């Protein structure tokens, strides 16, 4: 049976100990959306990197800050939006790294760009950003309604 379009939302405090909860939430959403393992893995890893960066960098020094993960899916894609309370962030200013370059850290945005089909970030006023990631889903007979 093809999954009907849907949406989910999770709001959390800015605490790295909550990353396993976010991963479980995303796995559950992907399962409900009938995503394949490859799509699920991409969504979970990219969102984990995004939330990790938000907590470590955007919310640094502000443990009271919250973040929200919103998931939307249609037959052909799943969209993840992460809203934070950090300073405006310019995603375009993050360089496209050479995958062969050896370095510790700094691969979060590289992973998000590599795993997702669309990646954008918009400020939400003086404080806060909306990070939007889209992963297109492979078409299957079930998703086409055949």
Secondary structure, 3 states (H helix, E strand, C coil): CCCCCEEEEEEEECCHHHHHHHHHHHHHHHHHCCCCHHHHHHHHHHHHHHHHHHHHHHCCCCCCCEEEEEEEECCCEEEEEEEEEEECCCHHHCCCCCCCCCCCCCCHHHHHHHHCCEEEEEECCCEEEEEEEEEECCCCHHHHCC
